[in-house]
C-alpha cells in the first residue's frame, strides 16, 4: 500500500505546540496554565508563586527521571503539558548524563562538548514521546539578552542549542512584556526579541488581568481554539476545491472544448485552480484556442 497521502486526505493536527518567554514577573507561568486541562511539569520549583486558584496538577521535578517516569503514566485526564521552565529541564537532562558519566565535566568544572550531543539526542527522543501523547505542549522560558552585532536581542534562556531546536518545532513563540500597565504577548519577531507565528495569531495580544473567580483560559480561548478552527476551515476549503477540480476534469473528458469552458465557469473555482483546469483542457484537445474570440476552433 502506498504511503503517499493526497493533500485533501491529510490528518489535520488537533494540538498546538507553543512557547512563552519574556520579562520576569509578567505572569508567564499563569499564562501557560491557561492551556486546556494542563499538567504542569515544574522544573523551576515555581508552582508556589502561582495564585492558588490557578494552580493545577503538578509534577515537582527533582530529577530528569521524574519527567521520564510521568510520561509513561496514564495522562488521559490532561489535554496539555506545560514545561516550566525549559532551561531548567535542560539542566536536569545535563545532570542526568553527568551522573552516569562524570567525565562529561572537565577538571575546570566546564561541560565537555560531548554532553551537548547527548542532550540534543535526548531532547529529540523527548519530542517524539510528546508527539505520541498527542497533547498540547507549552514551554515556558526565562529571557536572556544576546548581542547581535550592535543590537541586543532577547532570546530563550536555555543552555546550548536546545533553545533553537525547540523553536523549530513550535507553532508559536510569544514574547511577554509590560507595555505601560498592560501585559502583552507578541508573536511577530523584531530587532528586540525573537518570536514565531505559524498559526496566524495577531501580532500582539493583550493578556487579560485575572480577578478573583475568573477562569484562566487565555491560551485555550484566544490561541488554541481559533488556530485549530482555522486549520479545519482551511482543510475543508481544500477538500471542496479538490472536489470541484475533479468535477472539472469530468467535464473536460465528457464535453466538446467550448461547451466544457461554459460548464467549468459554473464551478466557481478560484483563479489559480480555474487557470490550471483550463491548461488541462487545452492539453486534452488538438483544437486551437483563439485568445481574441475566446473560442476553440
C-alpha positions in Angstrom: 0.0 0.0 0.0 1.3 3.4 -0.9 2.4 5.8 1.9 1.5 8.8 -0.2 -1.5 10.7 1.1 -3.4 13.3 -1.0 -3.4 16.8 0.3 -7.2 16.6 0.9 -6.8 13.4 2.9 -4.1 14.7 5.3 -4.8 14.4 9.0 -5.4 17.9 10.5 -3.4 18.3 13.7 -5.7 18.9 16.8 -2.9 20.1 19.1 -0.7 23.1 19.3 3.0 23.3 20.4 4.0 26.7 21.7 6.5 28.6 23.7 6.3 31.6 26.1 9.2 33.7 27.4 9.9 37.2 28.5 10.3 39.5 31.4 10.3 38.3 35.0 7.1 38.8 37.0 4.9 39.2 33.9 2.9 36.1 34.7 4.3 33.6 32.2 3.5 30.5 34.3 -0.1 31.6 34.9 -0.5 32.3 31.2 0.9 28.9 30.3 -1.5 27.2 32.6 -4.4 28.7 30.7 -4.0 26.0 28.1 -6.7 23.3 28.1 -6.6 20.8 31.0 -2.9 21.3 31.8 -0.5 19.1 33.7 2.5 21.2 34.9 6.0 19.8 34.8 7.5 22.1 37.3 11.3 22.0 36.8 11.8 25.5 38.2 10.2 25.0 41.6 7.9 27.9 40.9 4.4 26.5 41.3 4.1 28.1 44.7 4.4 31.5 43.1 1.2 30.9 41.0 -2.1 32.1 42.5 -3.6 29.2 44.4 -6.8 29.2 42.4 -4.9 28.9 39.1 -2.7 26.0 40.1 -3.2 22.6 38.5 -2.0 19.0 38.9 1.8 19.3 39.0 4.9 17.1 38.8 7.5 18.7 41.2 10.6 17.6 39.4 13.6 16.5 41.4 15.4 14.7 38.6 15.1 14.1 34.9 13.9 10.6 35.7 10.8 12.1 37.2 9.9 13.5 33.8 10.6 10.2 32.0 8.5 8.4 34.6 5.5 10.7 34.4 5.4 10.5 30.6 4.8 6.7 31.0 1.8 7.2 33.3 -1.8 7.4 32.2 -2.2 11.1 31.2 -5.6 10.7 29.6 -7.1 13.3 32.1 -4.9 16.1 30.6 -5.1 17.9 27.2 -1.9 19.9 27.7 1.5 19.5 29.1 3.3 22.6 30.4 7.1 22.5 31.0 8.2 25.4 33.2 11.0 26.1 32.6 12.7 24.8 29.5 16.1 26.0 30.7 15.8 24.1 34.0 14.6 20.9 32.2 17.8 21.1 30.1 19.8 21.4 33.3 18.1 18.3 34.7 19.0 16.4 31.5 22.6 17.6 31.8 22.8 16.3 35.4 21.2 13.0 34.3 24.1 12.3 31.9 26.8 13.6 34.3 25.6 11.2 37.0 26.1 8.4 34.5 29.5 9.7 33.2 31.3 12.2 35.5 34.0 12.7 32.8 31.4 14.9 31.0 32.6 17.6 33.4 36.1 18.8 32.8 38.6 19.3 35.7 37.9 23.0 35.3 34.2 22.4 36.0 33.0 23.2 32.5 30.9 20.8 30.4 32.6 18.5 27.9 31.4 19.3 24.4 30.2 15.6 24.1 27.4 16.3 26.5 25.6 18.7 24.1 25.3 15.9 21.6 23.8 13.7 24.2 21.4 16.4 25.3 20.3 17.0 21.7 19.7 13.3 21.1 17.7 13.0 24.4 15.6 16.0 23.5 14.8 14.5 20.1 13.6 11.4 21.9 11.6 13.5 24.3 10.0 15.4 21.4 8.9 12.1 19.8 7.4 10.9 23.1 5.5 14.2 23.5 4.2 13.9 19.9 3.0 10.4 20.5 1.0 11.6 23.5 -0.9 14.0 21.2 -1.3 16.7 23.7 -0.9 20.5 23.5 2.7 21.3 24.6 3.6 24.6 26.1 7.2 25.5 27.0 8.0 28.4 29.4 11.4 30.0 29.5 13.1 33.0 31.0 14.7 35.6 28.7 18.3 36.4 28.2 20.0 39.1 26.1 22.4 38.2 23.4 24.4 40.6 21.3 23.7 40.5 17.5 26.3 43.0 16.1 25.5 46.2 17.9 22.0 45.2 18.7 20.9 43.4 21.9 18.3 40.8 21.3 16.2 38.8 23.7 16.3 35.0 23.4 15.2 32.0 25.4 17.4 31.4 28.4 18.4 27.8 27.5 21.9 26.3 27.6 23.5 25.1 24.4 21.5 24.9 21.2 18.4 23.3 22.7 16.5 26.6 22.6 17.0 26.8 18.8 16.0 23.1 18.5 12.7 23.9 20.4 11.9 26.9 18.3 11.9 24.7 15.1 9.0 22.6 16.4 6.9 25.4 17.7 3.6 26.6 16.2 4.1 29.9 18.1 6.7 31.6 20.3 5.3 34.6 22.3 7.4 37.3 24.0 5.7 38.6 27.1 6.3 42.1 28.5 4.7 45.0 30.2 3.8 47.9 27.9 2.7 50.7 30.3 0.3 48.9 32.6 -0.7 46.4 30.0 0.6 42.8 29.9 1.1 41.8 26.3 2.3 38.8 24.3 3.8 39.3 20.9 4.3 36.8 18.1 6.0 38.9 15.4 9.8 38.8 15.5 11.6 42.1 15.6 15.1 43.5 16.3 14.5 43.5 20.0 13.2 39.9 20.5 12.6 36.7 18.7 9.1 35.3 18.1 7.3 32.9 15.9 3.8 32.7 14.5 2.8 29.9 12.1 -0.9 29.7 13.2 -2.0 33.2 12.1 -2.3 34.8 15.5 -2.5 38.6 15.9 1.0 40.2 16.0 0.3 41.3 19.6 -2.4 40.3 22.1 -3.2 42.0 25.4 -3.2 39.5 28.3 -6.3 39.9 30.5 -6.0 40.7 34.2 -7.5 37.9 36.2 -9.7 38.9 39.1 -10.8 36.5 41.8 -13.0 33.8 40.3 -12.1 34.5 36.7 -11.4 31.4 34.6 -7.8 31.1 33.4 -8.4 30.3 29.8 -6.4 32.8 27.7 -4.3 30.3 25.6 -7.2 28.0 25.2 -9.7 30.6 24.0 -7.5 33.1 22.3 -4.9 30.9 20.7 -5.5 27.2 20.6 -9.2 27.0 19.7 -9.0 29.7 17.0 -5.9 28.2 15.4 -7.4 24.7 15.3 -10.7 26.1 13.8 -8.7 27.9 11.1 -6.8 24.6 10.3 -10.1 22.8 9.9 -11.6 25.5 7.8 -8.6 25.6 5.5 -8.6 21.9 5.2 -12.4 21.8 4.4 -11.8 24.5 1.8 -9.0 22.4 0.2 -11.3 19.3 0.1 -14.0 21.4 -1.6 -11.6 22.8 -4.2 -10.4 19.3 -5.0 -13.9 18.1 -5.4 -14.6 20.9 -7.9 -11.3 20.1 -9.7 -12.5 16.5 -10.1 -15.8 17.7 -11.5 -13.9 20.0 -13.9 -11.9 17.1 -15.2 -15.0 15.0 -15.8 -16.4 18.0 -17.7 -13.3 18.1 -19.9 -13.4 14.4 -20.6 -17.1 14.3 -21.4 -17.7 17.5 -23.4 -16.6 19.4 -26.5 -14.0 22.1 -25.5 -16.2 25.1 -26.0 -19.0 23.5 -24.1 -16.5 22.5 -21.4 -15.5 26.1 -20.9 -19.1 27.2 -20.2 -19.6 24.4 -17.8 -16.3 25.0 -16.0 -17.2 28.6 -15.4 -20.2 27.5 -13.4 -18.0 25.6 -10.9 -16.9 28.9 -9.3 -13.3 27.8 -8.9 -10.6 30.3 -7.6 -8.4 31.9 -10.2 -5.4 29.6 -9.8 -7.4 26.3 -10.0 -9.5 27.7 -12.9 -6.4 28.5 -14.9 -4.9 25.1 -14.1 -8.1 23.4 -15.3 -8.1 25.5 -18.4 -4.5 24.4 -19.2 -5.6 20.8 -18.8 -8.4 21.5 -21.2 -6.0 22.9 -23.8 -3.7 19.9 -23.4 -6.6 17.5 -23.9 -7.6 18.7 -27.4 -5.9 19.3 -30.8 -8.2 22.4 -31.3 -6.5 25.8 -31.1 -7.8 28.4 -28.6 -8.3 31.9 -30.1 -7.4 34.5 -27.4 -9.4 37.2 -29.2 -12.7 35.3 -29.6 -12.1 33.1 -26.6 -13.3 30.1 -28.6 -11.6 26.8 -29.6 -11.6 26.2 -33.3 
